[in-house]
Amino acid sequence: MNALTHYYLGCPVFASPGWRGTLYRTKAPRDQWLNQYSQAFNTVEGNSSFYGLPTHDTVSRWCDQTVDGFRFALKFPRDISHDRRLVGAERETDAFLDVLSVLQQRDRLGLSFLQLPPDFCGRELANLANYLKALPQSFPFAVEVRNVDFFDRGAIECEFDGVLQELKIEKVIFDSRCLYSAPPTDEYERESQARKPKTPIRYSAFGSNPMLRLIGRNDVESVRPWIRQWAPIVAAWIYAGKTPYTFAHTPNDEHAPAMAKIFHEELSRQAGMVPPLPTWLGVAEQQVADSQKQLF
């Protein structure tokens, strides 16, 4: 079982060749990466489901490869959110829920999130409300909005929040302030700044699983000021009996685990109940090799 308790911490992907020698053992084949990732973190964003649903066999294999307590936070397919814009998407939704049911049966179901396109505005709020009310309450969900209408501190935001509170659906907190705090230093950051939204921050927790997506930079040390802001908020959620989800994003995924590690270390200082992260398998492997060299 993963040593993380009290909250879920992860990255936007579980497969990155750059994690060999740190998160993964140096010579670990690709089919072992997910298992070794799950021994370090206890959740992962399933962004691939946005582009196409995995088969039942694939999902079952994911479940087999992960340790007890691990959770997959899958993104709703773009067919639902972007192409059909939540209208007439019953068939696509049923197919997605069918995948979630496999994860639920295997005790691997995390907080699935519906990411809406930037032009999905207040005029479509009724469609959003109707869609959310039709979802089964037996699954945990979150919604990420990217249009300014939903941050108007007026009628639209109030109605939107009311729907989420009624259904106990979380509002995804998307914090990209750090990403935009300085000009890009490489192509990864340049591309990320071109794609990521700059939505206002709302410290929302409408259910038992608040969700934070924290967008950093490739120099993970530069993210510390934002991590120090968020750690006490996440700690307060934990002390209130909630189980938050926190995802560390960097423009180059290679740096995401290091950013997540910094977040966890800061949270540990804020919340004494949070134990240290387990030693990453690649790091432990190197430590053993170093100790053996010292014997000769």
VEXKOL-347857 format. One line per field, with one value per residue: x, y, z of N, C-alpha, C in turn; residue in one letter. Coordinates in steps of 0.001 Angstrom, whole numbers. Example, Ala and Ser with C-alpha at 12.3 -4.5 7.8 and 13.67 -1.06 7.14 Angstrom:
# VEXKOL-347857
n.c1	[13190/12850];
n.c2	[-5690/-2250];
n.c3	[7800/7080];
ca.c1	[12300/13670];
ca.c2	[-4500/-1060];
ca.c3	[7800/7140];
c.c1	[13200/12900];
c.c2	[-3300/30];
c.c3	[7800/7870];
residuo	[a/s];
END
This chain:
# VEXKOL-347857
n.c1	[853/485/2373/1348/-1094/-4245/-4466/-4602/-2004/-403/755/419/722/1676/3712/6874/9873/11975/11932/13342/15702/15110/12185/11489/13140/16392/16675/14108/11529/9035/6512/6508/6413/4036/3351/5589/5403/3024/3896/5121/3420/-123/-2172/-3164/-3573/-5843/-5415/-5400/-7851/-9390/-8949/-9503/-11287/-10043/-9831/-11728/-9988/-7554/-7983/-8401/-5880/-4397/-5392/-4440/-1741/-1262/-799/-2597/-5039/-4504/-5578/-7281/-7755/-9753/-10207/-13120/-14207/-13417/-15331/-17690/-17449/-16377/-17015/-19794/-20675/-22035/-24617/-26929/-25233/-25496/-24850/-22035/-21454/-22447/-20636/-18270/-18895/-19114/-16468/-15546/-16937/-15594/-13188/-14251/-15255/-12874/-11743/-10268/-11114/-10956/-11337/-13197/-12940/-14591/-13632/-14242/-14508/-12789/-14617/-17043/-19681/-21622/-24170/-24631/-25060/-27384/-27437/-25159/-25908/-28099/-26816/-25009/-26775/-27849/-25885/-24633/-24804/-23196/-20606/-17598/-17198/-15747/-15671/-14157/-14096/-13470/-14145/-14639/-17156/-17955/-16638/-17617/-18408/-21025/-24390/-24147/-21879/-22721/-25031/-23888/-22107/-24051/-25318/-23221/-22771/-25224/-25171/-22911/-20543/-17225/-15515/-12972/-9877/-7795/-4649/-2573/-795/1947/3147/2831/4335/6742/8652/8793/11262/12083/11170/9157/7923/7122/5234/3400/2521/1163/-1029/-2289/-4919/-5664/-7265/-9257/-8622/-10361/-11158/-12432/-14408/-16631/-17451/-16259/-13821/-11856/-10213/-7098/-5256/-2152/-123/3105/6555/9451/11761/11612/12102/11376/8700/8074/7039/4270/3518/3875/1748/-423/-146/-996/-3739/-4550/-3820/-5673/-8045/-7617/-7524/-10146/-11421/-11620/-10596/-8334/-7436/-4414/-2582/500/1785/4151/5634/7352/6923/8827/9751/7692/7334/9309/8360/5954/6992/8203/5900/4662/6529/6358/3686/3818/5144/3187/1044/1165/281/752/2649/6142/7061/7422/10664/11821/11967/14044/15857/16400/17632/19977/21115/21764/23655/25636/26376/27488/29699/31246/32202/34356];
n.c2	[-1199/2265/4781/7299/9148/10614/12545/12985/12873/13711/13471/14805/12740/9224/8041/8631/8875/10342/9969/7784/6369/8008/8303/5875/2671/2421/708/-78/-1576/-252/-1334/-1574/901/2199/744/1328/4084/4227/3465/5650/7906/8498/8968/9834/12019/11284/12157/11129/9977/12037/12242/9741/6830/4380/796/-1840/-3902/-2568/-808/-2638/-3765/-1552/-1407/-3803/-3248/-1308/-217/-957/1426/3334/5863/6711/9661/10459/12326/13724/12679/14534/14439/14695/17105/19142/18689/17902/19540/18945/18332/16029/13904/11383/8693/8751/9534/7383/5427/6405/6370/3672/2843/4075/2559/156/884/1631/-802/-2113/-690/1629/4057/7469/11049/12092/14450/17129/19041/22094/23854/26993/28804/28048/29384/31531/31489/28878/27633/26371/24039/22812/22453/20702/18511/17742/17076/14768/12896/9972/9848/8178/8241/10175/13559/16419/19801/21780/25043/27535/29958/33481/34215/32503/33396/35760/36794/37254/36749/34523/33046/32554/30980/28800/27834/27117/24942/23078/22795/21750/19247/18194/18302/18962/22095/22506/23762/25803/26847/28934/30936/30962/29925/32053/33998/34950/35565/32949/30357/28324/26145/24451/25878/28092/27028/26078/28445/29488/27857/27363/28463/31619/31699/33170/32688/30533/29455/26820/24293/22094/19583/16476/16157/18332/19778/20552/21886/22641/24740/24858/25723/24791/25124/24048/25007/27640/27595/27494/29794/29816/27275/27476/29122/27487/25159/25497/25797/23377/21777/22669/21750/18999/18762/19387/17087/16414/14927/15903/16337/16851/18050/18242/20210/20686/22501/20862/17548/16019/17266/17281/15332/16207/18737/17980/16630/18707/20102/18231/18072/20656/20660/18696/20065/21820/20244/18027/15399/14284/11915/11350/11248/8122/6718/7194/4651/4566/6339/5037/2770/3922/4856/2455/1479/3448/3069/548/1042/2473/529/-561];
n.c3	[0/-773/926/1299/2989/3982/1961/-1644/-3965/-6962/-10419/-13815/-15615/-15787/-17077/-18036/-19695/-18638/-15939/-15208/-13050/-10969/-10062/-11224/-11317/-12777/-15042/-15514/-17380/-19640/-19063/-16349/-15268/-14364/-12043/-10452/-10318/-8810/-6343/-5413/-5636/-5049/-6816/-10192/-12949/-15502/-18354/-20897/-21421/-22285/-24968/-25988/-25021/-22746/-23165/-21547/-20898/-20800/-18648/-16584/-16519/-15660/-13063/-12003/-11981/-10107/-6686/-3628/-2676/-4575/-6931/-9934/-11664/-13953/-16968/-18439/-21699/-24694/-26634/-25255/-23724/-25402/-28150/-28303/-26344/-23985/-24689/-25916/-25483/-24438/-25135/-25302/-22722/-21216/-22032/-20946/-18196/-17922/-18075/-15736/-13897/-13906/-12680/-10217/-9232/-8844/-6838/-7500/-8296/-8761/-8478/-11023/-13671/-15334/-17867/-19211/-22365/-23196/-24346/-23395/-21970/-19730/-20887/-21428/-19068/-18114/-19648/-18633/-15947/-16246/-17362/-15325/-13270/-14203/-13904/-12215/-8682/-7325/-8144/-7761/-8758/-10495/-11730/-14182/-15069/-17572/-18555/-18265/-17405/-15375/-13225/-12302/-9921/-9518/-10628/-12369/-11473/-8873/-9289/-10600/-8607/-6756/-7984/-7996/-5238/-4404/-5627/-4597/-6036/-6988/-7588/-9785/-8846/-10471/-10736/-12253/-11794/-11120/-13441/-15215/-14067/-14966/-17987/-20513/-20248/-21833/-24604/-23720/-21632/-23075/-24846/-22971/-21750/-23875/-24047/-21531/-19368/-17647/-15175/-12538/-8988/-6862/-3675/-3322/-1799/-2124/-1526/-251/-1441/-2375/-5229/-6505/-9096/-9707/-11468/-12384/-12974/-14950/-13492/-10552/-8015/-8121/-7752/-5121/-3566/-4255/-3543/-798/-209/-759/785/3593/3148/1974/4110/6014/4872/5156/7967/8424/7812/5160/1997/23/-3485/-5103/-7785/-9373/-11837/-14415/-17133/-18676/-18289/-17044/-14758/-12964/-10793/-8953/-8263/-7041/-4869/-3416/-2740/-1032/1043/2099/2901/4866/6842/7549/8322/10720/10746/8299/6732/5716/2204/464/-260/-3509/-6012/-7910/-6770/-4343/-5359/-6404/-4067/-2779/-4598/-4322/-1653/-1775/-3360/-1584/50/-1116];
ca.c1	[0/1226/2515/608/-2409/-4943/-4789/-4091/-982/70/1241/-539/957/2443/4760/7821/11215/12883/11862/14248/16796/14565/10909/11592/14473/17083/16440/12723/10827/7865/5329/6623/6419/2841/3483/6607/4792/2015/4576/5589/2252/-1333/-3161/-2645/-4588/-6006/-5707/-5550/-9270/-9952/-8788/-10087/-11488/-9311/-10665/-11857/-8753/-6518/-8287/-8143/-4422/-3984/-5732/-3517/-375/-1146/-884/-3853/-5200/-4240/-6788/-7178/-8638/-9903/-10870/-14224/-13800/-13712/-16592/-18765/-17278/-16021/-17699/-21248/-20929/-22908/-25982/-27032/-24017/-25849/-24099/-20636/-21393/-22607/-19384/-17300/-19304/-18822/-15052/-15429/-17479/-14521/-12296/-14950/-15299/-11532/-11299/-9241/-11797/-10691/-12219/-13228/-13223/-15133/-12960/-15028/-13692/-12770/-15774/-18269/-19948/-22798/-25397/-24782/-25107/-28510/-27003/-24218/-26666/-28877/-25892/-24485/-27851/-28131/-24779/-24889/-24176/-22313/-19244/-17163/-16912/-15349/-15844/-13204/-14584/-12367/-14683/-14732/-18529/-18107/-15870/-18112/-18844/-22404/-25469/-23731/-21020/-23539/-25878/-22987/-21688/-25208/-25519/-22164/-23011/-26395/-24816/-21638/-19530/-16176/-15040/-11525/-9101/-6720/-3784/-1469/-91/3393/3534/2858/5038/7953/8679/9218/12710/12353/10035/8081/7194/6495/4031/2449/1916/260/-2208/-2946/-5717/-5347/-8533/-9147/-8534/-11437/-10738/-13716/-14475/-18065/-17683/-15194/-12585/-11418/-9214/-6181/-4293/-1170/704/4377/7551/10445/12594/10609/12368/10683/7288/7901/6130/2875/3318/3715/395/-1422/19/-1902/-5126/-4749/-3762/-6951/-9029/-7358/-7962/-11610/-11931/-11716/-9486/-8091/-6595/-3487/-1795/1618/2054/5244/5557/7993/6484/9977/9988/6484/7512/10098/7462/5035/7760/8325/4584/4428/7412/5794/2455/4212/5461/1945/133/2033/-243/1122/3956/7040/6899/8337/11838/11570/12683/15300/16746/16826/18566/21243/21681/22377/24861/26649/26868/28335/30983/32023/32782/35555];
ca.c2	[0/3521/5363/8553/9100/11869/13295/12385/13693/13060/14202/14713/11487/8260/7473/9607/8297/11155/9601/6664/6722/8728/7675/4488/2075/2859/-177/-564/-1500/626/-1962/-1502/2301/2548/166/2056/5396/4091/3306/6980/8774/7682/9308/10387/12529/10477/13071/10400/9684/13199/12022/8453/6000/3113/-399/-2495/-4654/-1613/-326/-3751/-3885/-459/-1782/-4867/-2740/-283/-707/-646/2823/4230/6381/7333/10813/10538/13492/13409/12754/15785/14249/15165/18475/20114/18469/17964/20602/18384/18151/14856/13102/10268/7479/8959/9567/6011/4713/6887/5841/2234/2746/4423/1463/-842/1413/1578/-2199/-2516/250/2506/5220/8758/12173/12348/15881/17633/20288/22743/24718/28402/29551/27558/30571/31550/31179/27424/27135/25443/22753/22244/22001/19516/17398/17303/16468/13435/11990/9177/10396/7165/8532/11534/14379/17815/20559/22877/26049/28389/31196/34522/34305/31700/34051/37138/37154/37710/35774/33280/32284/32131/29865/27676/27284/26494/23623/22195/22521/20864/17904/17828/18198/19937/23027/22368/24981/25797/27970/29067/32197/30763/29756/33349/34972/35414/35101/31551/30128/27296/25881/23848/26945/28951/26335/26004/29770/29717/26997/27312/29660/32421/31895/33633/31639/30381/28443/26133/22906/21872/18220/15916/15980/19492/19413/21629/21655/23719/24775/25475/25960/23718/25371/23796/25831/28919/27394/27446/30801/29415/26088/27930/29658/26431/24108/25636/25620/21930/21252/22982/20792/17697/18842/19445/15768/16215/14223/16672/15889/17888/17617/19132/20297/21501/22489/19595/16581/15430/17941/17250/14655/17032/19769/17325/16320/19959/20377/17332/18466/21861/20256/17973/21065/22484/19262/17013/14045/13826/11256/11623/10446/6985/6933/6755/3406/4853/6973/3981/1949/4638/4882/1143/1416/4321/2468/-569/1579/2913/-650/-1010];
ca.c3	[0/-815/2263/1394/3624/4274/739/-2866/-4599/-8165/-11582/-14918/-16342/-14997/-17921/-18557/-19726/-17841/-14515/-14935/-12151/-9802/-9708/-11657/-11358/-13984/-16180/-15486/-18666/-19633/-18459/-14897/-14826/-13596/-10710/-9688/-10037/-7754/-5066/-5019/-5527/-4910/-7836/-11440/-13861/-16710/-19451/-22163/-21654/-22969/-26408/-26349/-23844/-22691/-23165/-20236/-20650/-20395/-17295/-15664/-16405/-14768/-11686/-11596/-11878/-9063/-5317/-2932/-2289/-5701/-7575/-11252/-11833/-15405/-17557/-19357/-23106/-25391/-27365/-24380/-23243/-26430/-29417/-28099/-25363/-22951/-25211/-26766/-25287/-23563/-25491/-24920/-21257/-20730/-22285/-19952/-16897/-17937/-17710/-14316/-13083/-13760/-11641/-8936/-8795/-8442/-5803/-8064/-8861/-8151/-8783/-12458/-13842/-16592/-18228/-20258/-23229/-22787/-24843/-22755/-21158/-18873/-21640/-21471/-17699/-17966/-20210/-17669/-14775/-16620/-17568/-14034/-12477/-14738/-13580/-11008/-7481/-6747/-8583/-7414/-9937/-10369/-12970/-14398/-16017/-18018/-19103/-17239/-16902/-14165/-12164/-12323/-8561/-9655/-10754/-13027/-10566/-7736/-9713/-10867/-7314/-6119/-8598/-7505/-3816/-4310/-6099/-3956/-7082/-6716/-8600/-9907/-8621/-11462/-10387/-13207/-11529/-11170/-14838/-15886/-13218/-15659/-19376/-20643/-20318/-22838/-25485/-22936/-20936/-24090/-25301/-21865/-21594/-25004/-23942/-20230/-19050/-16454/-14494/-11145/-7980/-5893/-2704/-3189/-1352/-2043/-1063/594/-2213/-3156/-6245/-6887/-10180/-9528/-12667/-12023/-14011/-14972/-12320/-9513/-6840/-8276/-7440/-3668/-2986/-4461/-2716/590/-77/-845/1797/4740/2721/1862/5480/6662/4346/5781/9361/8417/7486/3717/1371/-1201/-4594/-5545/-8933/-9681/-13273/-14925/-18603/-19051/-17283/-16368/-13484/-12131/-9503/-8034/-7748/-6109/-3655/-2663/-2158/96/2147/2717/3583/6075/7873/7937/8909/11299/10529/6967/6809/4587/1005/372/-1100/-4877/-6268/-8590/-5790/-3426/-6120/-6470/-2716/-2553/-5428/-3712/-420/-2165/-3834/-434/710/-1859];
c.c1	[882/1234/1776/-748/-2962/-5229/-4162/-3159/-480/489/228/-391/1653/3608/5628/9220/12204/12876/12699/15407/16360/13281/10917/13017/15086/16741/15009/12098/9537/6664/5404/6496/5209/2926/4465/6156/3844/2632/5120/4429/989/-2468/-2448/-3819/-4644/-6354/-5916/-7014/-9992/-9963/-9385/-10176/-10609/-10288/-10766/-10590/-7633/-6750/-8024/-6650/-3866/-4226/-4776/-2133/-184/-1370/-2235/-3881/-4981/-5550/-6454/-8210/-8775/-10636/-11983/-13744/-14223/-14972/-17761/-18647/-17099/-16821/-19220/-21656/-22067/-24340/-26001/-25833/-24285/-25012/-22645/-20475/-21521/-21322/-18320/-17628/-19038/-17355/-14862/-15925/-16444/-13564/-12955/-14979/-13944/-10942/-10130/-9855/-11485/-11711/-12159/-13617/-13594/-14492/-13687/-14153/-13780/-13984/-17097/-18642/-21257/-24086/-25669/-24867/-26246/-28150/-26050/-24968/-27445/-27971/-25409/-25554/-28191/-27023/-25104/-24142/-23250/-20859/-18861/-16746/-16421/-15514/-14807/-13763/-13442/-12839/-14900/-16136/-18678/-17279/-16317/-18495/-20269/-23355/-24998/-22875/-21821/-24407/-25039/-22547/-22845/-25478/-24480/-22391/-24175/-26018/-23554/-20579/-18510/-15968/-13510/-10874/-7872/-5867/-2574/-653/1420/3883/3710/3621/6289/7883/9168/10729/13075/11085/8861/7249/6494/5190/2975/1759/949/-1056/-2977/-3732/-5202/-6661/-8319/-9162/-9756/-11064/-11948/-13542/-15944/-18421/-16518/-13863/-12226/-10251/-8418/-5275/-3353/-168/1983/5257/8583/11507/11687/10877/11630/9205/7026/6976/4659/2556/3113/2347/-636/-1329/-897/-3375/-5445/-4717/-5082/-8052/-8860/-7843/-9485/-12244/-12110/-10483/-9190/-7294/-5720/-2629/-752/1907/3307/5180/6213/7676/7643/10172/8803/6672/8293/9247/6486/5744/7924/6995/4361/5301/6872/4518/2780/4564/4196/998/958/1571/214/2517/4840/6677/7825/9530/11567/12480/14019/16327/17275/17850/19945/21914/22376/23680/25981/27239/27786/29692/31867/32690/34104/36536];
c.c2	[1240/4181/6688/8316/10504/12723/12582/13376/12981/14027/14066/13451/10512/7683/8584/8998/9054/10816/8369/7145/7561/8033/6187/3985/2327/2016/-714/-482/-706/0/-2026/-70/2645/1988/956/3487/5292/3830/4638/7933/7912/8099/9800/10935/11625/11356/12350/10096/10857/12955/10702/7551/4760/1942/-953/-3265/-3726/-1147/-1423/-3946/-2771/-844/-2845/-4312/-1739/-871/-316/819/3801/4626/7010/8457/11084/11810/13021/13541/14074/15658/14818/16661/19497/19937/18613/19017/20225/18126/16949/13930/11882/9018/7598/8963/8169/5209/5119/6330/4340/1986/3044/3290/364/-400/1334/157/-2679/-1597/1106/3809/6475/9798/12458/13799/16243/18995/20904/23672/26183/29201/29010/28585/30450/31225/29674/26806/26138/24067/22040/21681/20728/18300/16850/16594/15062/12435/11203/9736/9389/7346/9944/12310/15775/18476/21674/23802/27010/29711/32206/34652/33602/32241/35505/37671/37712/36535/34448/32438/31753/30926/28616/27016/26570/25107/22635/21822/21555/19424/17374/17480/19302/20893/22918/23729/24902/27043/27997/30332/32056/30658/31102/34413/35537/34945/33653/31437/29039/27059/25262/24927/27870/28308/26294/27348/30087/28954/27140/28594/30391/32708/32379/32461/31697/29230/27582/24702/22589/20473/17755/15797/17222/19126/20634/21137/22853/23666/25548/25764/24839/23895/25245/24594/27157/28814/27488/28529/30423/28163/26484/28557/28542/25400/24304/25477/24135/21292/21493/22055/19438/17696/18899/18109/15502/15463/14890/15887/17068/17326/18681/19067/21134/21453/21259/18593/15963/16011/17852/16497/15485/18153/19174/17021/17565/20303/19517/17707/19696/21522/19516/18928/21734/21542/18083/15594/13452/13209/11619/10770/9232/7337/6383/5585/3632/5481/5926/3076/2604/4701/3566/1029/2259/3701/1287/-109/1969/1753/-1083/152];
c.c3	[0/558/2417/2045/3749/3037/-448/-3555/-5840/-9246/-12718/-15765/-15399/-15791/-18493/-18540/-18841/-16361/-14193/-14061/-10970/-9357/-10055/-11431/-12734/-15207/-16218/-16873/-18523/-18937/-16938/-14360/-13965/-12183/-9862/-9391/-8850/-6384/-4542/-4761/-5512/-5843/-9077/-12231/-15088/-17884/-20775/-22467/-22310/-24479/-26875/-25141/-23887/-22724/-21750/-19889/-20173/-18968/-16268/-15461/-15517/-13307/-11153/-11275/-10741/-7685/-4715/-2529/-3419/-6366/-8925/-11347/-13333/-15829/-18492/-20808/-23758/-26247/-26569/-24130/-24356/-27723/-29270/-27078/-24402/-23427/-26152/-26650/-24411/-23860/-25042/-23404/-20669/-20915/-21274/-18569/-16804/-17576/-16222/-13434/-12892/-12666/-10269/-8381/-8289/-7379/-6275/-8600/-8068/-8581/-10283/-12708/-15272/-16862/-19421/-21096/-22812/-23246/-24322/-21689/-20374/-19584/-21677/-20078/-17497/-18517/-19258/-16469/-15089/-16777/-16223/-13206/-12961/-14418/-12308/-9806/-6796/-7168/-8146/-8664/-9536/-11727/-13020/-15472/-16341/-18611/-17981/-16664/-15555/-13000/-12017/-10941/-8574/-9835/-11337/-12091/-9378/-8103/-9967/-9562/-6619/-6667/-8054/-6039/-3625/-4626/-5441/-4998/-6856/-7893/-8650/-9706/-9517/-11224/-11312/-12964/-11645/-12611/-15525/-15095/-13863/-17104/-19456/-20785/-21323/-23646/-24736/-22243/-21932/-24576/-24206/-21654/-22732/-24844/-22637/-19947/-17817/-15727/-13065/-10172/-7070/-4963/-2337/-2710/-1098/-1549/-218/-120/-3018/-4071/-6670/-8007/-10187/-10671/-12358/-13217/-13942/-13896/-11101/-8238/-6912/-7916/-5937/-3105/-3132/-3648/-1261/818/10/273/3009/4376/2606/3243/6206/6167/5023/7228/9477/8025/6005/3210/30/-2244/-5011/-6670/-9264/-11174/-13512/-16447/-19223/-17952/-16498/-14968/-12521/-10812/-8493/-7448/-6744/-4787/-2788/-2003/-917/1294/2866/3472/4881/7205/8403/8683/9418/11055/9203/7008/5625/3378/1065/-515/-2496/-5223/-6964/-7662/-4815/-4097/-6169/-5109/-2380/-3339/-4829/-2468/-722/-2648/-2663/303/74/-2073];
residuo	[m/n/a/l/t/h/y/y/l/g/c/p/v/f/a/s/p/g/w/r/g/t/l/y/r/t/k/a/p/r/d/q/w/l/n/q/y/s/q/a/f/n/t/v/e/g/n/s/s/f/y/g/l/p/t/h/d/t/v/s/r/w/c/d/q/t/v/d/g/f/r/f/a/l/k/f/p/r/d/i/s/h/d/r/r/l/v/g/a/e/r/e/t/d/a/f/l/d/v/l/s/v/l/q/q/r/d/r/l/g/l/s/f/l/q/l/p/p/d/f/c/g/r/e/l/a/n/l/a/n/y/l/k/a/l/p/q/s/f/p/f/a/v/e/v/r/n/v/d/f/f/d/r/g/a/i/e/c/e/f/d/g/v/l/q/e/l/k/i/e/k/v/i/f/d/s/r/c/l/y/s/a/p/p/t/d/e/y/e/r/e/s/q/a/r/k/p/k/t/p/i/r/y/s/a/f/g/s/n/p/m/l/r/l/i/g/r/n/d/v/e/s/v/r/p/w/i/r/q/w/a/p/i/v/a/a/w/i/y/a/g/k/t/p/y/t/f/a/h/t/p/n/d/e/h/a/p/a/m/a/k/i/f/h/e/e/l/s/r/q/a/g/m/v/p/p/l/p/t/w/l/g/v/a/e/q/q/v/a/d/s/q/k/q/l/f];
END
